[in-house]
Amino acid sequence: MDSYIEKIDFFKGNDIEKIAEEYGTPLYVYSEDIIRSRMRDVAGIITKYPYKANYSMKANSNLEILKIALEEGVNCDAMSEGEIRLLLRAGFKNDQIFFVCNNIDAKEMQFAIDNNIMTSLDSVDQLDLYGSLNPGGKCAIRINPGVGAGHHEKVVTAGKKTKFAIAEEDLEEAIKTAAKHNLKIVGINQHVGSLYMTPEPFLQAIDQFLRIAKNFPGLEFIDFGGGFGIPYHKLEDEEPFDIYKLSIEWTKKLDDFVESYGSTPLFKSEPGRYCVAEGGVILGRVNAVKYNGDRKYVGTDVGMNVLARPVLYDSWHDIEIFCNGKSIRGMKEEATITGNICESGDVLCKDRPMPIIRDNDLICVLDAGAYGYAMCYSYNTRLKPAEVMINSDGSVRLIRKRETFEDIFNSFV
């Protein structure tokens, strides 16, 4: 298998070794071209009706990536006060932000109200709290359509085994609670899960959701959620998610709904992973190679603190190996690639056929732009990595500094 990174010229002619030397490893590297392309994909899924894609910024909240979303005409979802603050700093207006919160307190809710941010409530309890703080206001509610999907049980966000959203059987109580506070429910939203690779689970959820939507006349918007997957097994030629097919089938369903509903609300989606995952990689350095019995271990500086997905979800990431700036191919042997964290679970991949890896080689972890840096932490007092952007013109720029020990120490009182 040829190098995917070299095939698409991810680094736009830049020497991968020089980038690693200049900025250090581990290092997150993003492609402006790929991120912009994926943002445009989601912005144009629906063209027949009023439509807006809201980038789910929890996937990657780097300020420069948020600015790209804004420039590409994509609005954003926020899940916390901190995310709202970042979006405002990036230049988003309050009506371009949708606050899709979960189990928040009155103070955080009041922040959204004070900043005139449309808020979705995902329990009757939270709806009651919101109404007490903002009587007579407008809001949205998150509804569980009863259909869940995803690559792991921890990313399924609908159905009977999830903490999210208001079940259909509780909607009558939700409507009564809103009426108690003179709240107007102007929007509804859903999210069925993450990383499904065919449109069918999403389309099935759309059917359920539009049936429920008919119980809410005069809605200003209907938000269908996201979860569109990307091919994490690129080196095995996994097929990408079919955005084109989704667009055709989704539009047909909207045709039927609009005809029967009597008005045309704004339709929304909440893609996150699809927008940024393929636009980011991690560069790491091989620091040790050893054998325990007949198993080869390759020790790198890409620990579970840098990329948490494998330990959280048993997630697969393709990995390419580079030596002196060129990808290594040829003879294969099984290798387990690990990080530098004192945990047995600190493993990127187990017993995977890899080229012959030696000390000081670079590993390149593919498809790390989503839920990569966003989940970084400082366990073992390891420093969070830097982030750089490969600009469309091929130049390289630092978009987040590497954490320092002073950054960590300064938080102590």
C-alpha positions in Angstrom: 0.0 0.0 0.0 1.4 3.4 -1.0 1.5 6.2 1.5 -1.8 7.9 1.8 -0.2 11.0 3.2 2.2 11.3 0.2 -0.5 10.4 -2.3 -2.7 13.4 -1.3 0.3 15.6 -0.5 -1.0 16.4 2.9 2.0 18.4 3.8 2.0 20.3 0.5 5.6 19.6 -0.3 6.9 20.4 3.2 9.5 18.1 4.7 7.7 16.2 7.5 11.0 15.8 9.4 11.7 19.5 9.4 8.2 20.2 10.7 8.7 17.8 13.5 12.1 19.2 14.3 10.9 22.8 14.3 7.8 22.4 16.4 8.6 19.3 18.3 6.7 16.1 18.9 4.0 15.0 19.6 2.5 17.5 17.2 -1.0 18.1 15.7 -0.8 19.1 12.1 -3.9 20.3 10.1 -4.6 20.8 6.4 -6.5 24.0 5.7 -7.5 22.7 2.2 -9.0 19.5 3.6 -10.9 21.2 6.4 -12.3 23.8 4.0 -13.4 21.1 1.6 -15.2 19.2 4.3 -16.9 22.3 5.6 -18.2 23.1 2.1 -19.5 19.5 1.8 -21.7 19.9 4.8 -22.7 23.4 4.0 -24.2 22.2 0.7 -26.1 19.0 1.7 -29.5 20.6 1.3 -30.0 23.2 -1.4 -33.7 23.1 -2.2 -34.9 24.4 1.2 -33.5 26.8 3.8 -30.7 24.9 5.4 -27.7 25.6 7.7 -24.9 23.3 8.8 -23.8 23.9 12.4 -20.3 22.7 13.0 -20.2 20.8 16.3 -17.1 22.4 17.7 -16.5 19.9 20.5 -14.8 17.9 17.7 -12.1 20.5 17.5 -12.3 23.9 19.1 -9.0 25.5 17.8 -9.7 29.2 17.2 -8.3 29.1 13.7 -10.5 26.2 12.7 -13.5 28.0 14.1 -12.6 31.0 11.9 -12.5 28.7 8.9 -16.0 27.5 9.6 -17.2 31.1 9.8 -15.5 31.9 6.5 -17.1 28.9 4.9 -20.6 29.9 5.9 -21.0 27.3 8.6 -22.7 28.1 11.9 -21.6 26.3 15.2 -23.0 24.3 18.0 -21.7 24.9 21.5 -21.9 22.5 24.5 -20.6 24.8 27.2 -20.1 28.4 28.3 -16.4 28.1 27.3 -17.4 27.0 23.8 -19.8 29.9 23.5 -17.0 32.3 24.6 -14.6 30.8 22.0 -17.2 31.2 19.2 -17.8 34.8 20.1 -14.1 35.4 20.1 -13.8 33.8 16.7 -16.3 36.3 15.3 -19.6 34.4 15.4 -22.7 36.4 16.1 -25.1 35.2 18.8 -27.7 34.1 16.2 -25.0 31.8 14.6 -24.5 29.8 17.8 -26.8 27.0 19.0 -26.3 26.0 22.6 -26.9 22.2 22.8 -26.3 21.7 26.5 -26.6 18.7 28.8 -27.1 18.8 32.6 -25.9 22.4 33.2 -26.4 24.7 36.2 -28.4 27.9 36.4 -25.3 30.1 36.1 -24.2 28.6 32.8 -27.8 28.8 31.5 -28.0 32.4 32.5 -24.9 33.2 30.5 -26.5 31.9 27.3 -29.7 33.9 28.1 -27.8 37.1 28.8 -26.0 36.6 25.4 -29.2 35.9 23.5 -28.0 32.4 22.5 -30.6 29.9 21.3 -30.6 27.1 23.8 -31.8 23.5 23.5 -32.9 21.7 26.7 -32.7 18.0 26.8 -34.8 17.1 29.9 -38.0 18.4 31.4 -36.0 19.3 34.5 -33.7 21.5 32.5 -36.6 23.0 30.6 -38.2 23.9 33.9 -35.0 25.6 35.1 -34.7 27.5 31.9 -38.2 28.7 32.1 -37.7 30.0 35.6 -34.7 32.0 34.4 -36.2 33.2 31.1 -40.0 33.3 31.4 -41.7 34.2 28.1 -38.6 33.4 26.1 -37.8 31.2 23.2 -36.0 27.8 23.3 -35.5 24.5 21.6 -35.8 21.0 23.0 -33.7 17.9 22.2 -35.9 14.9 21.4 -34.9 11.3 21.5 -36.3 9.7 18.3 -35.8 6.2 19.7 -33.2 5.3 17.1 -29.5 5.2 18.0 -26.4 4.5 15.9 -22.7 4.6 16.2 -19.4 2.7 16.1 -19.3 2.2 19.9 -22.0 2.2 22.7 -20.3 5.2 24.2 -21.1 7.3 21.1 -24.7 6.3 20.7 -26.8 9.3 21.7 -30.4 8.1 21.1 -32.5 5.1 21.9 -33.3 3.6 25.3 -29.8 3.5 26.7 -28.6 7.1 26.6 -28.5 10.1 29.0 -29.4 12.5 26.2 -32.7 14.1 25.1 -36.4 14.0 26.1 -38.1 10.7 25.3 -41.2 10.8 23.1 -43.4 9.7 25.9 -42.3 12.7 28.0 -43.0 15.3 25.3 -46.5 16.1 26.7 -45.0 16.9 30.1 -42.3 19.1 28.3 -45.0 21.0 26.5 -46.9 21.6 29.7 -43.7 22.7 31.5 -42.9 25.2 28.7 -46.5 26.6 28.9 -46.1 27.0 32.7 -43.3 29.5 32.0 -44.9 30.9 28.8 -41.9 29.6 26.9 -42.2 29.2 23.2 -40.6 26.1 21.8 -39.4 27.3 18.4 -37.0 24.5 17.5 -36.4 20.8 18.0 -33.2 18.9 17.6 -31.9 15.3 17.8 -28.7 13.4 17.6 -28.7 9.6 17.1 -25.0 8.9 17.4 -21.6 9.2 15.8 -19.5 7.6 13.1 -22.0 5.7 11.0 -20.6 5.1 7.5 -23.8 4.8 5.5 -26.7 7.2 5.4 -29.3 4.7 6.4 -29.3 5.1 10.2 -29.5 8.8 9.8 -32.3 8.6 7.2 -34.2 6.2 9.5 -33.9 8.7 12.4 -35.2 11.5 10.0 -38.4 9.5 9.4 -39.0 9.2 13.2 -38.0 12.8 13.9 -40.2 14.3 11.2 -43.2 12.3 12.4 -42.6 13.8 15.9 -42.1 17.3 14.5 -45.6 17.4 13.2 -46.8 17.7 16.8 -45.0 21.1 17.0 -46.8 23.5 14.5 -45.0 26.6 13.4 -41.4 25.6 14.3 -38.7 28.1 13.2 -36.1 25.3 12.8 -35.6 21.6 12.9 -32.1 20.3 13.6 -31.4 16.7 12.5 -28.1 16.3 14.2 -24.9 14.9 12.7 -22.6 11.9 13.2 -21.5 11.4 9.6 -18.5 9.1 9.6 -15.1 9.2 7.9 -13.1 6.2 6.7 -10.6 5.5 9.4 -9.4 2.4 7.5 -8.0 4.4 4.5 -5.0 2.1 4.0 -7.5 -0.7 3.4 -9.5 1.4 0.9 -12.6 1.9 3.1 -15.3 3.7 1.3 -16.1 7.3 2.4 -19.5 8.3 3.7 -21.8 9.0 0.8 -22.8 12.7 1.2 -24.3 12.8 -2.3 -26.7 9.9 -1.6 -27.6 11.5 1.8 -28.4 14.8 0.1 -30.8 13.1 -2.4 -32.6 10.9 0.0 -32.9 13.6 2.7 -34.3 16.1 0.2 -37.0 13.6 -0.8 -38.1 13.2 2.9 -38.2 17.0 3.3 -40.4 17.2 0.2 -43.0 15.0 1.8 -42.7 16.8 5.2 -43.0 20.4 3.8 -46.1 19.4 1.8 -47.9 18.1 4.8 -46.5 20.5 7.5 -47.9 23.7 6.0 -44.7 25.8 6.3 -41.0 25.5 5.7 -38.8 25.8 8.8 -35.0 26.2 8.6 -33.4 22.8 8.5 -30.1 22.2 10.2 -27.5 19.5 10.8 -24.7 19.2 13.4 -21.7 17.6 11.7 -18.5 17.6 13.8 -16.1 14.7 13.0 -16.8 14.9 9.2 -15.6 18.5 9.1 -12.2 18.1 10.7 -11.1 14.4 11.3 -9.4 13.9 7.9 -7.9 17.3 8.1 -5.6 16.5 11.1 -2.7 14.1 11.8 -0.4 13.6 14.7 3.4 13.4 14.3 5.2 11.4 17.0 8.7 10.2 17.6 9.8 6.6 18.2 11.9 6.6 21.4 12.2 2.9 22.0 11.8 -0.5 20.3 11.8 -3.8 22.3 10.5 -7.3 22.5 8.5 -8.9 25.3 8.5 -12.5 24.3 7.7 -12.6 20.6 5.7 -9.3 20.7 7.4 -6.2 19.3 6.7 -3.0 21.2 7.3 0.4 19.6 7.4 3.2 22.2 6.5 6.7 21.1 5.7 10.1 22.6 2.0 9.8 21.4 0.5 8.8 24.6 -3.2 8.4 25.6 -3.0 12.0 26.9 -2.4 13.1 23.3 -4.9 10.9 21.6 -7.6 9.4 23.9 -9.8 7.7 21.4 -8.1 4.3 21.3 -8.3 3.8 25.1 -11.8 5.3 25.3 -13.5 3.6 22.3 -11.0 1.0 21.1 -10.8 3.2 18.0 -8.7 2.5 15.0 -6.4 5.0 13.5 -4.2 4.2 10.4 -0.6 4.9 11.1 2.2 5.6 8.6 5.9 5.4 9.4 8.5 8.0 8.1 12.3 7.9 8.2 14.3 10.9 7.1 11.1 12.5 5.7 10.1 9.6 3.5 7.4 7.0 4.2 8.7 3.5 4.9 7.2 0.6 2.9 8.2 -3.0 2.2 8.6 -5.8 4.6 6.0 -6.1 7.4 6.1 -7.4 10.9 3.5 -7.2 13.7 4.1 -4.4 16.1 2.2 -2.9 19.1 2.7 0.9 19.1 2.4 2.5 22.5 2.8 5.9 24.2 4.8 7.1 27.1 2.1 7.1 29.8 2.3 4.8 32.8 -0.8 2.8 32.0 -1.2 -0.6 30.4 -4.0 0.8 28.3 -1.7 3.4 26.7 -1.7 1.7 23.3 -2.3 3.1 19.8 -2.5 -0.2 18.1 -2.0 -3.9 18.9 -0.1 -6.5 16.8 -0.6 -4.5 13.6 1.4 -5.4 10.5 3.8 -2.5 10.1 7.0 -1.8 8.2 10.2 -2.3 10.1 10.2 0.5 12.7 13.4 1.8 14.3 14.4 4.3 16.9 14.0 8.0 15.9 11.5 7.2 13.1 8.4 9.4 12.9 4.9 7.9 13.2 2.0 9.8 11.5 -1.4 9.0 13.0 -4.1 9.7 10.4 -7.5 11.2 10.9 -6.8 12.8 14.2 -8.4 16.2 13.5 -11.6 15.3 15.4 -11.7 14.4 19.1 -7.9 14.5 19.2 -6.6 17.7 20.7 -10.0 18.4 22.1 -9.6 15.5 24.4 -6.0 16.1 25.4 -5.1 16.2 29.0 -2.0 16.4 31.2 -1.9 13.0 32.9 1.6 12.1 34.2 2.2 15.9 34.0 2.8 15.5 30.3 2.5 18.6 28.3 -0.3 19.2 25.7 1.2 19.3 22.2 1.4 22.3 19.8 -0.9 22.6 16.8 0.2 23.8 13.3 -1.7 24.5 10.1 -0.5 23.7 6.6 -2.0 26.7 4.8 -3.5 26.5 1.3 -0.4 28.2 0.0 1.8 25.6 1.5 3.2 27.7 4.3 3.2 26.3 7.9 2.1 28.3 10.9 1.7 27.7 14.6 -1.9 27.9 15.7 -1.5 26.8 19.3 1.6 26.9 21.4 2.9 23.8 23.2 1.9 23.8 26.8 4.7 24.5 29.2 5.4 23.4 32.7 4.9 27.0 33.8 1.3 26.8 32.3 0.6 23.9 34.6 2.3 25.3 37.7 0.6 28.7 37.4 -2.8 27.2 38.1 -1.7 26.3 41.6 -2.6 28.7 44.5 
